[in-house]
């Protein structure tokens, strides 16, 4: 039987050859009390110490809203040992009707040494029927990724916030997409972090009467939290891609500059400040100022517009959670391609590629 809800055991140790039989036994023991459910295959790969236990906790929370077969993989490729260990488990949650428990399977693998190269075959041989495969890759991508892996992946989830060399990593991701013949959907959690602030900024210009501000934009200021410079640059990339701006000066006294479609200059200032991944964002369009910033309550955004003859009247909108479970839940609810993301990356690729140099430290 699976452990009670709220505990995060890896479950029953099994040999690789007995995984199918042990899963069958798991459901036989719980017959009548629980129902197996699965909409996707979710594979999670990490080489960080303790990742199996940590990711088991994340999967337990994710499966509250997303039934799946989870393949949780912890690898230590540099180990001198050559060993594979496996466990089977289930995460169960009482249905809204309060009857049977709805359960998702988890198969965990520890790959030590050279056997880590068997990742593709391990994943492929334990997928749940023909359900789509979402692969959450939590480390930098290695140079020698096995192309065979991409043949089965439907959505590749990663977090560019952790990348030390964005340009190199992005090229590896794009190579994977090409090897899969454009089949893979690229899902960057660093982009997901921007969802609520992008929505808040976009709503300023929803009404056609506000569209004239696009041609009058003069400057943009973005405050970002320590370690989230790339998220701030992606936000600028979104603006540039949507408004058809092009890079003019990559680096100038801690700032950068773009040109709009009429070759008007837009000055960009990125400032590191303690706080949320994305803090205050200000767009100046001649005499009009558009501002989005975290509200003091912490879980809302304060949105305001002000001008020469217009007093700011702040309104509240939902803020973005930075919790990995919330980010993954948002991503798992999505469908289709992320074409705007790729356009945003290309609009600021030179800035991301050099580590995001246009930065000025604030207080």
C-alpha positions, 0 to 999 in steps of 0.5 A, spaced: 500 500 500 502 507 498 504 511 504 499 516 507 498 522 504 503 527 506 509 522 507 514 522 501 517 515 501 521 513 495 517 506 496 518 499 495 525 497 493 525 493 486 529 490 481 528 493 474 525 487 471 520 486 477 517 493 476 511 491 472 510 486 477 510 490 483 506 496 480 501 490 479 501 488 486 501 495 489 494 496 485 491 489 487 493 491 495 489 497 494 483 494 490 477 498 492 480 503 496 484 507 490 483 508 483 489 509 478 489 515 474 494 518 469 494 523 463 501 524 462 508 521 463 512 526 467 520 524 467 524 528 472 531 528 471 537 531 476 544 530 478 543 534 484 545 530 491 538 529 495 534 530 488 530 523 489 527 525 496 526 532 494 523 531 487 518 526 490 516 531 495 514 535 489 511 530 485 506 528 491 504 535 491 503 536 483 499 530 483 494 533 487 492 536 481 495 532 475 495 525 475 501 522 471 506 516 471 512 519 474 519 517 473 523 520 478 531 520 476 537 521 480 543 520 477 551 521 479 554 520 472 561 521 475 561 516 480 566 510 479 560 505 481 556 502 476 549 501 479 542 502 478 537 502 484 529 502 483 523 504 487 515 504 486 510 508 490 504 511 489 501 518 491 494 518 493 489 524 494 482 523 496 477 525 490 473 531 491 467 527 492 470 524 498 470 517 496 476 513 493 483 515 493 485 517 486 493 515 485 498 516 481 504 512 480 511 514 481 517 509 479 524 512 482 531 510 479 538 512 482 543 511 476 550 511 478 556 511 474 556 509 466 549 506 467 547 513 467 548 513 459 542 508 459 537 514 461 533 513 454 532 506 455 530 506 462 525 512 460 522 509 454 521 502 457 517 504 463 512 509 460 505 509 461 502 506 454 502 512 449 501 518 453 505 524 452 512 524 455 513 531 459 521 531 461 523 536 466 530 537 466 533 540 472 540 541 470 545 544 465 544 540 458 550 536 457 554 536 450 553 529 449 545 528 449 543 522 446 539 524 440 534 518 441 531 521 448 528 527 444 524 522 439 519 520 445 519 527 448 513 531 447 514 537 452 521 539 455 521 543 461 527 547 464 529 553 468 534 557 464 534 561 471 540 556 473 544 556 467 551 559 467 551 560 460 545 561 457 547 562 449 550 555 450 545 551 453 539 555 449 543 552 443 543 545 446 536 546 447 535 548 439 539 542 437 534 537 441 528 541 438 531 540 431 533 533 432 526 531 434 524 535 427 520 540 431 516 535 435 518 538 442 515 544 445 520 548 449 517 550 456 522 555 460 520 556 467 523 562 467 518 564 462 513 562 466 515 566 472 513 572 467 506 570 466 502 575 471 507 581 470 506 580 462 499 580 463 499 586 467 503 590 463 499 587 457 492 590 460 494 597 459 494 597 452 488 592 451 483 598 449 485 600 442 485 607 444 491 606 448 495 603 442 498 610 440 502 609 446 506 603 443 509 609 438 511 613 444 515 609 448 521 612 451 524 608 456 523 601 460 525 600 467 525 593 470 527 591 478 529 584 479 531 580 485 538 577 486 539 571 481 534 573 476 537 577 471 535 573 465 528 573 467 528 581 467 532 580 460 526 575 458 521 580 460 525 586 455 525 580 450 517 580 450 516 587 449 521 587 444 518 581 440 511 584 441 513 591 439 518 589 434 524 593 437 531 592 435 537 592 439 541 599 438 546 599 443 547 592 448 551 596 453 551 603 455 553 605 462 549 600 466 543 600 461 542 598 454 538 601 448 533 599 443 530 602 436 522 601 435 519 600 428 520 608 426 527 608 429 526 612 435 530 610 441 528 606 447 532 606 453 532 600 458 535 600 465 535 593 469 536 594 476 538 588 481 534 589 488 532 585 494 525 582 493 521 578 488 524 575 481 521 581 478 520 587 482 517 594 480 516 595 472 516 602 469 514 603 462 514 611 460 510 613 454 512 621 453 507 624 459 504 617 461 507 612 466 505 605 466 507 601 473 507 594 475 510 592 482 509 587 488 503 590 493 505 590 500 501 584 501 506 580 497 501 575 493 498 581 489 501 586 484 499 593 484 498 596 477 497 604 476 497 609 470 499 616 471 500 622 467 501 630 467 493 630 467 492 623 470 493 621 478 495 614 479 489 610 481 492 603 483 489 597 482 490 590 484 492 584 480 494 576 481 502 576 483 506 570 480 508 565 485 515 562 485 514 556 488 516 550 483 510 546 484 506 552 482 510 554 476 510 546 474 502 546 475 502 552 470 506 549 465 502 542 465 496 546 464 498 549 458 497 546 451 500 548 444 507 551 442 511 557 446 512 561 439 512 568 443 518 565 448 522 563 442 521 570 439 523 573 446 529 569 446 531 571 439 530 579 441 535 579 446 539 573 445 546 577 445 544 580 452 542 573 454 549 570 451 553 575 455 550 573 461 546 579 461 551 585 462 546 591 462 545 591 469 546 596 475 545 595 482 540 598 486 539 598 494 
